[in-house]
Amino acid sequence: MAEDFGQRLPYLLRRVNAALSQRLDEDLREFKFTQSQLSALAILHIVHPDGLSGARLSARSGVTPQSMSAAIVGLAERGFVERSPHPTHGRVLECRITDAGADVLELVQRATRDSNRYDAGLSAAQQGQLRALLTEMMCALGLYLPSGEPHEPPHDGFS
């Protein structure tokens, strides 16, 4: 008997991701932010306040280097990040979040965290179960976890 296409995990995850992504885009529009910009600011503020290269931000955000480069340029133009040469790899630019970037990140996170638009009707217990299952899947797939667990992509030699 053939598996019901509508019950396949990739299909279900893609549909949920698309719906949640669309909601996040709508909420970020108020701040003139993209998801890549939000991800970059969150990673720089919470996980790597000492700075990261655009390549590392790209890998940790799960977006293309080109997409992250555009995100960083937009953030720098608005004064939310600063870029400076890497101390040992002069051609590499490290990004650091500014105080203005931290302030706007807090506003954006509050606006998106306090919304029930992202819980999809799940109870707190169900959200915890889903979070645990998705974290297991990320680990099994070798994806970066912002918690700093050892599930990072291979190091490229730059911070």
N, C-alpha and C positions, 0 to 999 in steps of 0.2 A: 504494500500500500504506500502510495506517494505521500510525502510529508506535506502538510498544508502550508503553502507559501506564506500565508498571513501569520503563521506562528513561528516562522524562522527568526532566530535572534538577530541576525544582521538587518532584516527588514524592520523588525520592531524597534530596534535601537536607532536605526536611521530615521524612522518616522518621529519618534520621540525627540531625538536630537534636533531635527528640522523644526519642530514646533517650538521647542524651548529656545532654540537659536533665534527664531523669528521674534519671539517675545523679548529676548534680551536686546536684539537690535532696536526694537521699538523703544525700550526703556533707555538705551544708550543715546538715541537720537537727541534727546533733550540736552545731553551734555556734549553733543558733537563728538562722540567717541565711537570707535570701532571695537569689536571684541578683541582684536589683536592689541590695540592700545590698552585696553583694560587689563589684559593678561600681562603685558609688559610692565605696567605700573605695579600690579599686584606682586609679581615675581620680584621686581626690584625692591619694593618696600618691605615685603614680608619675609622673603627667603634670602635675597642677596642685596642687602643695603649697601654693600661695598662696591657693587657694580658688576656688570656682565657685558660681554660682547654681544653684538646684534646676532651673531651666529648662535650663541648659546641661548639667547632669548627666543630665537626662532625655534630651536630644537625643543626647548622646554615648554613652549606654547603650542607646539604641534602645527605651526604654520610655515609657509615657505620663507626662505630668507628674503625674497623680494617683498613679500607682504609685511614682514617684520621691519624691513628697512623703511618702507613707506610709513608704517606706524610710528617708528622712532622719529623720523623727520617731522611728522605732524606734532608729536609730543614735544620735541625740542623747540619748534616754532612757537608753541604756546607756553614755553617756559616750564614744562612739567618734568623734563629730563635734561640732563647736561651730558655732553659727550666729551671725552678727553682721551688722548693716546694711552694705550696700555703701557704700563711701566717697562715691560721687557719686549713687547712686540709692537714697535712703533707704528706699524701700519694698521693695527687693530684699534678701533675706537671702543672704549668702554662706556656704557651708559649708567648713569646714576639718577635716581629720583631726586627731585628738588622738594623743598618744603611745600611749594605750590602744588606739585604733583601729589604729594602725600595728602594734602588737604582735599584736593578734588577727588582723589581715590576714595577717601572716607565718605564723601558725599555720594559718589556713584555706588559704592558698596552698600551704603545705608538704603539708598533708593531701591536697589535690586534685592537686597537681603530681606528687607521688611515687607516685600510684596509676596502675596500668596499665589502669584502667577506662575511660580516655578515648582510648587509642590504637587501639582497635578492631582490634587485631592487625596494624596497619601497622608496617612497619620504619621506622627513623629516616629513611631516604632517602625512603620513600613519604610520611611525615609532612611532610617538607620540601617535596616536590612539591605535596602537597595544600595546605599553608599558602600556597605561592606562588600557586597557582591561585585559592584563595579570596580572597587579598589583591587579585589582579587583578580578580576579580568585584566586590569591595567598592569598589575605585576606579572601575570602570565604572558602578557604581550610585550613586556619589556618597556613599558611606557614610563615616562618621568612622572613622579609623584611630588607635588610641591612640599610635602612633609619632609623632604630630604632623605627619605628612605633610599636604600641602595638600588632603586629601580630606575636609575638614570641612563640615558643613552651614553655611549662611549664618550669619554672626554676628548675634546678636540685640541687640547693643549692651551686654550685660552680661558680666562675667567669669564 
